[in-house]
Amino acid sequence: MLAIFPSAARTAIKTARQPLVPPPRPRLADKVYQRKAGAGRKPKPARLVFEAIVYALRTGCQWKALPAERFGSASAIHRRFLEWETAGFFEALWQAGLAEYDEMEGIAWRWQSIDGAMIKAPLAQEAVGPNPTDRGKNGSKRHLLVDGRGVPLSLVVTGANRHDVTQLEAVLDAIQVKRPNPPFRRSKHLCTDAAYRGVTALETILAHGYIPHVQGRHDEARQLKRHPHKRARRWVVEVAHSWFNRFRKLLVRYEKLERSFLALNHLAAAIIAFRKVPLTVNIIYG
């Protein structure tokens, strides 16, 4: 299978395939087990577990609704999912996707954009709050920072009642890859909407080395009329949010715990990054 990929991609896939998958938990010396070591059912293969997690993420089905004839016990899949989240697997996979995307295509650092999007969260118990746009029902918000092609560089999940500007510094600090300092300040722009206006937000943007481009929708419309040939740049983050919503598990949040929902977002971000790698075939399901 690896023969069909370019040599650079082949090397990256071989390097990043197994070390990212957490090993099985070791047996504790001070714990009494009912079975001897090696007894009982063998653990599910990591490839099958990963396939089941992507299946749930893409289709939005409940964990208990995973096809048993294909994946077996749904509770075992969910238990492995939580183990992998604790080990930081999904965030590491996202970082690996960004590294390969940067090597094969190059991260579009110059024009970045940031924005938040509301998500219904009827069952959530953490990182949840009354949604001001949905009659105060429970909701969450996903804050994204993307590069010029819409690939997510940073992601923060909060309650829906948290204003975008309050999470600006947290999102800029949570970027997953570090960029070498650009030779000129004009090589780093940040496009936002009117929600990020204010002296504090401007100081935060400047402190992180960005040239701010804060425009409301009316300002963008007037500028488009004056210069119809200029390319709009802030809309890229809106497109990125729509890519996340194509993973049905993220369109409405049914995950109760923040770490579970955040891990699914990290997996979706990794898939989006890997999709931007120029390969002759699509190796990512969905």
Secondary structure, 3 states (H helix, E strand, C coil): CHHHCCHHHHHHHHHHCCCCCCCCCCCCCCCCCCCCCCCCCCCCCHHHHHHHHHHHHHHCCCHHHCCHHHHCCHHHHHHHHHHHHHCCHHHHHHHHHHHHHHHHCCCCCCEEEEEEEEEECCCCCCCCEECCCCCCCEEEEEEEEECCCCCEEEEEEEECCCCHHHHHHHHHHCCCCCCCCCCCHHHCEEEECHHHCCHHHHHHHHHCCCEEEECCHHHHHHHHHHCCCCCCCCHHHHHHHHHHHCCHHHHECCCCCHHHHHHHHHHHHHHHHHHCCCCCCCCCCC
